[in-house]
Amino acid sequence: MKAEEEYKICSDVILERYQDIKDNIPENDTVIIQHLGTFSQDILISIVSLVDHALVQNGEFKNIQKRLSYLVIETIQNIMFHADKLPDDNQLAFIIVSKSKSGYTICSSNSIATKDINTLEQKLDEFLAVKSDMLSKLFVKKIKSPKIDNEGHGGLGLLTMVSKTGKDFHYEITKVSDNFSLFQIKLTLNYK
């Protein structure tokens, strides 16, 4: 099977997940933003502006505004920097931010290379196994001895998301084909 055919299958799964998440948002919850398609720096700026505007309109506390905006930025940057793309540089990914009585939820999904599943799962499971009070120490350790990948990224985005959400960080990786898999994140930011 050609890479384009495999990516088409993965895209279809992403579209199904996107629709499934939208269909299962509780009736009393409000979608703050949603984006399906390719992500860029301009899209990131637009989405963060919309989120910030909605939070101000809702009269949210500054700490909620900062944390949610930060999580949205990290989520989109994760998609921008790590989602697999076709040779023509297109990608299909999504983010949905919704508000409930108890807080906010961020759902995102993008394709990744199937060969990267084990490394990603090990990294996330390591982060999730660390007690919340130790996450900041792990963060400092990683900053002091950075491992920069070929694209110039230090791998701190996922660690930051886990540290900001703790037990409310959930992920799922689904193998779609030999070359493409689906990486889905659900972050919850509850009022405390």
Sequence and secondary structure as in RCSB ss.txt:
>XXXX:A:sequence
MKAEEEYKICSDVILERYQDIKDNIPENDTVIIQHLGTFSQDILISIVSLVDHALVQNGEFKNIQKRLSYLVIET
IQNIMFHADKLPDDNQLAFIIVSKSKSGYTICSSNSIATKDINTLEQKLDEFLAVKSDMLSKLFVKKIKSPKIDN
EGHGGLGLLTMVSKTGKDFHYEITKVSDNFSLFQIKLTLNYK
>XXXX:A:secstr
  HHHHHHHHHHHHHHHHHHHHHTS TT EEEEEEEE   HHHHHHHHHHHHHHHHHTT  HHHHHHHHHHHHHH
HHHHHHHS   TTS   EEEEEEE SSEEEEEEEEEEEGGGHHHHHHHHHHHHHS HHHHHHHHHHHHHS    T
TS  SHHHHHHHHHHGGGEEEEEEE SSSEEEEEEEEEEE  
